[in-house]
Amino acid sequence: MKKVTALFLTASEAGLALVSLILVVYLLLGGNSGNFTLSVVNNLGLLVEALTPQAIVSVAIMFVAYAWMRRKN
């Protein structure tokens, strides 16, 4: 189970690093950065618009519950 968790965390970190790199390319090149970069930035914008305060609170509650359960064991 620890190997699966470590693999998941590594994949998540790599994905976040890739998205961050794409955002930096967009910030440097602007509208001339290419179709893929523009589509990633557009999708991130849609994701930010879709995140309502209720969704953020529910994720925070799940995180606190998970941390509490891990601490208890």
DSSP file (Angstrom, degrees, kcal/mol; ACC not computed):
  #  RESIDUE AA STRUCTURE BP1 BP2  ACC     N-H-->O    O-->H-N    N-H-->O    O-->H-N    TCO  KAPPA ALPHA  PHI   PSI    X-CA   Y-CA   Z-CA
    1    1 A M     >        0   0    0      0, 0.0     4,-2.3     0, 0.0     5,-0.2   0.000 360.0 360.0 360.0 -36.0    0.0    0.0    0.0
    2    2 A K  H  >  +     0   0    0      1,-0.2     4,-2.5     2,-0.2     5,-0.2   0.868 360.0  52.4 -67.0 -34.6    2.9    2.4    0.8
    3    3 A K  H  > S+     0   0    0      2,-0.2     4,-2.4     1,-0.2    -1,-0.2   0.901 109.7  48.5 -66.9 -39.8    4.3    1.8   -2.7
    4    4 A V  H  > S+     0   0    0      2,-0.2     4,-2.5     1,-0.2    -2,-0.2   0.917 112.5  48.4 -65.4 -42.8    1.0    2.6   -4.3
    5    5 A T  H  X S+     0   0    0     -4,-2.3     4,-2.5     2,-0.2    -2,-0.2   0.913 112.0  48.9 -63.3 -43.2    0.7    5.8   -2.2
    6    6 A A  H  X S+     0   0    0     -4,-2.5     4,-2.3     2,-0.2    -2,-0.2   0.897 111.7  49.7 -64.2 -39.6    4.3    6.8   -3.1
    7    7 A L  H  X S+     0   0    0     -4,-2.4     4,-2.5     2,-0.2    -2,-0.2   0.914 111.0  49.5 -64.1 -42.9    3.6    6.2   -6.8
    8    8 A F  H  X S+     0   0    0     -4,-2.5     4,-2.4     2,-0.2    -2,-0.2   0.913 111.9  47.9 -62.7 -43.6    0.4    8.3   -6.6
    9    9 A L  H  X S+     0   0    0     -4,-2.5     4,-2.5     2,-0.2    -1,-0.2   0.897 111.8  50.1 -65.5 -40.0    2.2   11.1   -4.9
   10   10 A T  H  X S+     0   0    0     -4,-2.3     4,-2.3     2,-0.2    -2,-0.2   0.918 112.0  47.4 -64.0 -43.6    5.0   11.1   -7.4
   11   11 A A  H  X S+     0   0    0     -4,-2.5     4,-2.3     2,-0.2    -2,-0.2   0.894 112.2  50.4 -65.0 -39.4    2.6   11.1  -10.3
   12   12 A S  H  X S+     0   0    0     -4,-2.4     4,-2.4     2,-0.2    -2,-0.2   0.915 111.0  48.3 -64.7 -42.9    0.6   14.0   -8.7
   13   13 A E  H  X S+     0   0    0     -4,-2.5     4,-2.3     2,-0.2    -2,-0.2   0.898 111.8  49.8 -64.4 -40.3    3.8   16.0   -8.2
   14   14 A A  H  X S+     0   0    0     -4,-2.3     4,-2.2     2,-0.2    -2,-0.2   0.905 111.4  49.0 -65.8 -40.7    4.9   15.4  -11.7
   15   15 A G  H  X S+     0   0    0     -4,-2.3     4,-2.4     2,-0.2    -2,-0.2   0.910 111.6  48.5 -64.3 -42.6    1.5   16.5  -13.1
   16   16 A L  H  X S+     0   0    0     -4,-2.4     4,-2.3     1,-0.2    -2,-0.2   0.890 111.1  50.8 -65.0 -38.9    1.5   19.6  -11.0
   17   17 A A  H  X S+     0   0    0     -4,-2.3     4,-2.3     2,-0.2    -2,-0.2   0.895 110.3  50.0 -65.0 -39.4    5.1   20.5  -12.1
   18   18 A L  H  X S+     0   0    0     -4,-2.2     4,-2.3     2,-0.2    -2,-0.2   0.927 111.7  46.8 -65.4 -45.3    4.0   20.0  -15.8
   19   19 A V  H  X S+     0   0    0     -4,-2.4     4,-2.3     1,-0.2    -2,-0.2   0.899 112.0  51.7 -63.4 -40.1    1.0   22.3  -15.4
   20   20 A S  H  X S+     0   0    0     -4,-2.3     4,-2.1     2,-0.2    -1,-0.2   0.906 109.2  50.2 -62.5 -41.4    3.1   24.8  -13.6
   21   21 A L  H  X S+     0   0    0     -4,-2.3     4,-2.3     2,-0.2    -2,-0.2   0.905 109.5  51.0 -63.0 -41.6    5.7   24.7  -16.5
   22   22 A I  H  X S+     0   0    0     -4,-2.3     4,-2.2     1,-0.2    -2,-0.2   0.897 109.3  51.0 -63.3 -40.1    2.9   25.2  -19.0
   23   23 A L  H  X S+     0   0    0     -4,-2.3     4,-2.5     2,-0.2    -1,-0.2   0.889 109.0  50.8 -64.7 -38.6    1.6   28.2  -17.1
   24   24 A V  H  X S+     0   0    0     -4,-2.1     4,-2.2     2,-0.2    -2,-0.2   0.912 109.4  50.7 -64.6 -41.8    5.1   29.7  -17.0
   25   25 A V  H  X S+     0   0    0     -4,-2.3     4,-2.7     1,-0.2     5,-0.3   0.915 111.1  49.2 -60.8 -42.4    5.4   29.3  -20.8
   26   26 A Y  H  X S+     0   0    0     -4,-2.2     4,-2.7     1,-0.2    -2,-0.2   0.913 110.4  50.0 -63.4 -42.5    2.0   31.0  -21.2
   27   27 A L  H  < S+     0   0    0     -4,-2.5    -1,-0.2     1,-0.2    -2,-0.2   0.864 115.7  43.4 -64.7 -34.7    3.1   33.9  -19.0
   28   28 A L  H  < S+     0   0    0     -4,-2.2    -2,-0.2    -5,-0.2    -1,-0.2   0.894 127.5  26.7 -76.6 -40.6    6.3   34.3  -21.0
   29   29 A L  H >< S-     0   0    0     -4,-2.7     3,-1.3     1,-0.2    -3,-0.2   0.660  85.6-168.3-101.4 -18.4    4.9   33.9  -24.5
   30   30 A G  G ><  -     0   0    0     -4,-2.7     3,-1.3    -5,-0.3    -1,-0.2  -0.411  68.6  -5.2  68.3-137.7    1.3   35.1  -24.1
   31   31 A G  G 3  S+     0   0    0      1,-0.3     3,-0.5    -2,-0.1    -1,-0.2   0.636 130.4  63.5 -68.6 -15.3   -1.1   34.4  -27.0
   32   32 A N  G <  S+     0   0    0     -3,-1.3    -1,-0.3     1,-0.2    -2,-0.2   0.201  72.0 100.9 -92.0  16.1    1.8   33.0  -29.2
   33   33 A S  S <  S-     0   0    0     -3,-1.3     4,-0.3     1,-0.2    -1,-0.2   0.550  89.7-100.0 -83.7  -6.3    2.5   30.1  -26.9
   34   34 A G     >  -     0   0    0     -3,-0.5     4,-2.1     1,-0.1    -1,-0.2  -0.200  30.7 -78.7 109.7 161.0    0.6   27.5  -29.0
   35   35 A N  H  > S+     0   0    0      1,-0.2     4,-2.4     2,-0.2     5,-0.2   0.901 123.5  50.8 -65.1 -43.7   -2.7   25.7  -29.1
   36   36 A F  H  > S+     0   0    0      2,-0.2     4,-2.2     1,-0.2    -1,-0.2   0.933 111.9  46.8 -63.0 -45.9   -1.9   23.1  -26.4
   37   37 A T  H  > S+     0   0    0     -4,-0.3     4,-2.3     1,-0.2    -1,-0.2   0.912 113.0  49.7 -62.7 -42.8   -0.7   25.8  -23.9
   38   38 A L  H  X S+     0   0    0     -4,-2.1     4,-2.3     1,-0.2    -1,-0.2   0.871 110.3  50.5 -65.1 -36.5   -3.7   27.9  -24.6
   39   39 A S  H  X S+     0   0    0     -4,-2.4     4,-2.5     2,-0.2    -1,-0.2   0.882 110.0  50.1 -69.8 -36.6   -6.1   25.0  -24.1
   40   40 A V  H  X S+     0   0    0     -4,-2.2     4,-2.3     2,-0.2    -2,-0.2   0.930 112.6  46.8 -64.6 -44.3   -4.5   24.1  -20.8
   41   41 A V  H  X S+     0   0    0     -4,-2.3     4,-2.0     2,-0.2    -2,-0.2   0.899 112.5  50.3 -64.4 -40.2   -4.8   27.7  -19.5
   42   42 A N  H  X S+     0   0    0     -4,-2.3     4,-2.2     2,-0.2    -2,-0.2   0.920 110.5  49.2 -63.1 -44.0   -8.4   27.8  -20.7
   43   43 A N  H  X S+     0   0    0     -4,-2.5     4,-2.2     1,-0.2    -2,-0.2   0.880 109.6  51.6 -64.4 -38.1   -9.2   24.5  -18.9
   44   44 A L  H  X S+     0   0    0     -4,-2.3     4,-2.4     2,-0.2    -1,-0.2   0.895 108.4  52.3 -64.8 -38.5   -7.6   25.8  -15.7
   45   45 A G  H  X S+     0   0    0     -4,-2.0     4,-2.0     1,-0.2    -2,-0.2   0.913 109.7  48.5 -61.9 -42.6   -9.7   28.9  -16.0
   46   46 A L  H  X S+     0   0    0     -4,-2.2     4,-1.9     2,-0.2    -2,-0.2   0.877 110.2  52.2 -64.7 -37.7  -12.9   26.8  -16.3
   47   47 A L  H  X S+     0   0    0     -4,-2.2     4,-1.3     2,-0.2    -2,-0.2   0.915 108.9  49.3 -64.2 -43.1  -11.8   24.7  -13.3
   48   48 A V  H  < S+     0   0    0     -4,-2.4     3,-0.2     1,-0.2    -2,-0.2   0.890 111.4  49.7 -64.8 -38.7  -11.3   27.8  -11.2
   49   49 A E  H  < S+     0   0    0     -4,-2.0    -1,-0.2     1,-0.2    -2,-0.2   0.853 109.3  52.6 -66.0 -34.2  -14.7   29.1  -12.2
   50   50 A A  H  < S+     0   0    0     -4,-1.9     2,-1.0    -5,-0.1    -1,-0.2   0.730  85.3  94.4 -76.3 -22.2  -16.3   25.7  -11.4
   51   51 A L     <  -     0   0    0     -4,-1.3    -1,-0.1    -3,-0.2    -4,-0.0  -0.597  61.6-170.2 -76.7 104.1  -14.9   25.6   -7.8
   52   52 A T     >  -     0   0    0     -2,-1.0     4,-2.0     1,-0.1     3,-0.3  -0.471  37.6-106.5 -86.3 163.3  -17.6   27.1   -5.7
   53   53 A P  H  > S+     0   0    0      0, 0.0     4,-2.4     0, 0.0     5,-0.2   0.859 121.6  57.2 -57.5 -34.1  -17.1   28.0   -2.0
   54   54 A Q  H  > S+     0   0    0      1,-0.2     4,-2.3     2,-0.2     5,-0.2   0.898 106.0  49.1 -64.3 -39.6  -19.2   24.9   -1.1
   55   55 A A  H  > S+     0   0    0     -3,-0.3     4,-2.1     2,-0.2    -1,-0.2   0.900 111.1  49.6 -66.5 -40.1  -16.8   22.6   -3.0
   56   56 A I  H  X S+     0   0    0     -4,-2.0     4,-2.1     1,-0.2    -2,-0.2   0.906 111.7  48.7 -65.2 -41.4  -13.8   24.2   -1.4
   57   57 A V  H  X S+     0   0    0     -4,-2.4     4,-2.4     2,-0.2    -2,-0.2   0.897 110.0  51.7 -65.6 -40.0  -15.4   23.7    2.1
   58   58 A S  H  X S+     0   0    0     -4,-2.3     4,-2.2     2,-0.2    -2,-0.2   0.894 110.2  48.3 -66.2 -38.1  -16.3   20.1    1.4
   59   59 A V  H  X S+     0   0    0     -4,-2.1     4,-2.3     2,-0.2    -1,-0.2   0.903 111.5  50.8 -65.9 -40.2  -12.7   19.4    0.3
   60   60 A A  H  X S+     0   0    0     -4,-2.1     4,-2.5     2,-0.2    -2,-0.2   0.902 109.6  50.2 -63.8 -40.7  -11.4   21.1    3.5
   61   61 A I  H  X S+     0   0    0     -4,-2.4     4,-2.5     2,-0.2    -2,-0.2   0.912 110.9  49.0 -64.0 -42.5  -13.8   19.0    5.6
   62   62 A M  H  X S+     0   0    0     -4,-2.2     4,-2.4     2,-0.2    -2,-0.2   0.902 111.3  50.2 -63.8 -40.0  -12.6   15.8    3.9
   63   63 A F  H  X S+     0   0    0     -4,-2.3     4,-2.6     2,-0.2    -2,-0.2   0.922 112.0  46.9 -63.6 -44.6   -9.0   16.8    4.5
   64   64 A V  H  X S+     0   0    0     -4,-2.5     4,-2.5     2,-0.2    -2,-0.2   0.910 112.8  49.5 -64.8 -42.1   -9.5   17.5    8.2
   65   65 A A  H  X S+     0   0    0     -4,-2.5     4,-2.4     2,-0.2    -2,-0.2   0.908 112.2  48.4 -63.6 -41.2  -11.4   14.2    8.6
   66   66 A Y  H  X S+     0   0    0     -4,-2.4     4,-2.3     2,-0.2    -2,-0.2   0.925 112.9  47.3 -63.8 -45.0   -8.6   12.3    6.9
   67   67 A A  H  X S+     0   0    0     -4,-2.6     4,-2.1     1,-0.2    -2,-0.2   0.893 112.2  50.6 -64.2 -39.3   -6.0   14.0    9.0
   68   68 A W  H  X S+     0   0    0     -4,-2.5     4,-2.0     2,-0.2    -1,-0.2   0.910 110.9  48.3 -65.0 -42.7   -8.0   13.4   12.2
   69   69 A M  H  X S+     0   0    0     -4,-2.4     4,-1.4     1,-0.2    -2,-0.2   0.891 112.7  48.2 -66.6 -39.0   -8.4    9.7   11.3
   70   70 A R  H  < S+     0   0    0     -4,-2.3    -1,-0.2     1,-0.2    -2,-0.2   0.880 112.2  49.4 -67.8 -37.1   -4.7    9.2   10.6
   71   71 A R  H  < S+     0   0    0     -4,-2.1    -2,-0.2     1,-0.2    -1,-0.2   0.863 107.4  55.0 -69.1 -35.7   -3.7   11.0   13.8
   72   72 A K  H  <        0   0    0     -4,-2.0    -1,-0.2     1,-0.3    -2,-0.2   0.839 360.0 360.0 -68.0 -33.7   -6.1    8.8   15.8
   73   73 A N     <        0   0    0     -4,-1.4    -1,-0.3    -5,-0.1    -2,-0.2   0.445 360.0 360.0 -89.1 360.0   -4.5    5.6   14.5
